[in-house]
Structures are given as C-alpha cells and as structure tokens.
Amino acid sequence: MILLGPVLIVWIGALLFSGLQPPAATQPSYVGSQACARCHTPIYDRWQRTRMANVVRDPREHPDAIVSDFTQPNPLVTFTKDQIAFVYGSKWKQRYFRKVGDDYAPLPAQWDVTHRQWRAYGVTGATSGLCDGCHSVNYDLNRKTVTEWNVGCERCHGPASDHIARPTRATIVNPSRLDPKASVDLCIQCHSEGHPTTAVEGHDVHWPVGFKVGLHLPDFWRLDGYTLGTTGTLHFGDGTGRENRMQGNDYVQSLMYARGVTCASCHDPHGTPNNADLVKSARLVCLTCHGPASPNVPHTATSEQHTHHQPGSAGSDCVSCHMPKIAVMLGDVKVRSHTFKFIAPAMAERLNMPEPCTTCHTDKTKGWATAVLKSWPEFSSWRVGQ
C-alpha cells in the first residue's frame, strides 16, 4: 500500500484537476427559422410572406409554386412539370431545376412573368456553385446540404443556437447594430456580381463561400471591377451595373454609401406592404431625407420645381431620375440602378448607354434631353452639357 499510495493520489488529483477545467468553447450552430418564430412571431409571420422566404420552392410541397403556362406549346420547353425539383423566383421570372445526383441543374426554359411567355435559359452547370449558396442558410458546398432553403433568419443574424439557449443581445447578431459597412455587406454578399477571393477547387463558384455575418466580406468576395469608358462588360461606361443582382456593385459607388446610409435604411427584409419591401412608399423614402429646403438638396421651394414634372406623375418621383430602370432582368424587363447619381444625357450619348430622360420619353433623343435640361434654371448648364 505504501508504494501504491502516491500513484493513487496522483491519479485522483489528475481526475479532480481535469474536472475543474472549463469546457472547450463551442461554436453556435444553425437551428432554422422556425426556432425563431417562438419568440419573434410577428416578424416571422411578415418574413414568411416575403420573396426572400420563398425564392426556392419545391412544387411537390407547394403545388401553387409553378406560375408558368405549360399549356403554351413552345420548342424551348423540353421538360414536364414532373421533372421540376425546384422553382426559383416568381416576381419577374421563374426558373426551373431538376435533381442530378446530390445536386441540381437548370432546365433550358424560363418563364417571363411580365409578358407571360417562355424564354430560353442558357445557363448550364450545377446550382451548387451558381445559386445555392445565396438561396439557402448554411449551404455546404462539398456535402450539398443546407440547414434551410431560402433566405432564412440566420442568413443575416448568424447561427442562433446560443440565442435560443440564452436569448440576450450578446448571443445573436442584429444587423441594425453593425457599423454601416458591415450592415451593407450582408446584402452585398448576394446582391452583387463578383468572384470568391480564393479559388474553390473543383468548383466554379458565384457566391462568397465561407462568409457569414460577423466576418469581413472582402476576405471572401471580390466585386467585379470596371474601367470608365469601357463598354461590353457587366458595367456601362460610367460604372453603373448592366444587369440585375448588381445592386451592391452600384451602391458602393454612391454618396449614400459614403455617408453611412445602409440598405436597411430603405428596405426591411422582414417584409412590408410596399414594393421591394421598402420601409415607406418610394416617394416618401426619398423625401424623408431629401425634402424641399433640406440641406441634402434639392435647393428649391417645392419638389415640382426640382423635377419640372407634374405632381403625382412618374417624372415627379425621385427614383425616375436617380434610380432609372436600366439594369436588365430579362428581355426588356429592367430593374432600377442603385448608384443614385443622375446620368446626364450628354454623357450617356458619349458612352452609348441609357439615361433616365429618354428611358421615359422614348420618342425623344438624348440631344433633346440635354437642351431641355440646359433651360432649367436650377441646374448648371455646364454640368448637364458635359
């Protein structure tokens, strides 16, 4: 017993000592949006009705998901409804995907919702690299698994297991308390054209693999660049995006971004009754900060003096001139620019790009628009004629 005593004591001491060590820190895990509904029911109910919550739908679970007309004979439609595993979108266009092994692949036709007609969809390749990282929560590129399809709560708030266990501010990310750059980056991660900063072996990827809220987006994602005056790229010659999903590329060029205005200043991703989930109507969103006599311009007594259009007309809306519909969705269906700069017709003519005046006045020329702008006393003829 004398020989065994010290060994026994050391062994017991080691057990006691190890028991006093703090457990290894664990990372919070993803739990799915349904877990958030228990405490945040009103917000969850609003979010459920948004397009963010319904961009990806399985027609077997949602028989109303397919909005296209399969009774229209069309040589582009070489597939049947039974082959559709997922539909993407419903506002402007709807695309269709079939199951291929543990992945999905695009079908060759898409539905133009605006014109109610079929259009070719020439994109090929697995959706894992093209789409799925943005249309899901916690997508694993190698295992092809998700916590949840669609843009769920944890896409913007981060994994919520700790918050479920201890519902405090410290255990969840609230984007409204992030600095403006980090807040905007949450939206830019998907609403932009770019490339991962590090190549992903064996994959052509179009989304920032590995990024989640709280991390630094530029470590994972590089926005597509442009050269002023260059045409034939994803940007117009002035740097404005040519296509939908380039809102982030546009916005980081804006004075709004430089001044700390965020996407959430205008949009509520939890859903609102307004178009594009704006926090107010488009006109009121702008005039909240840019009303008459505001230090943020216009420097006129009334909005009508600034716009030179009748009150209530399309031309009197701020977005008509500062957010023209020039980014192509598909065909002639276009969405609004997000640089907020007025594109002068004279410059647009030199750069062979669209601008707001003749986008509305389709029977007029850019030269006509320049002459009209020069006649408006509130505007410098030097600027509009450049």
PyMOL commands that set and color helices and strands:
alter all, ss='L'
color gray80, all
select helices_A, chain A and resi 4-19+34-37+41-48+52-54+81-83+127-130+153-157+161-165+169-171+175-177+180-188+217-219+247-251+255-258+263-265+275-277+282-290+303-307+314-316+318-322+345-351+356-360+366-375+381-384
alter helices_A, ss='H'
color red, helices_A
select strands_A, chain A and resi 56-57+86-88+93-100+103-106+109-112+117-120+136-137+148-149+194-196+221-223+325-330+333-336
alter strands_A, ss='S'
color yellow, strands_A
deselect
rebuild
show_as cartoon
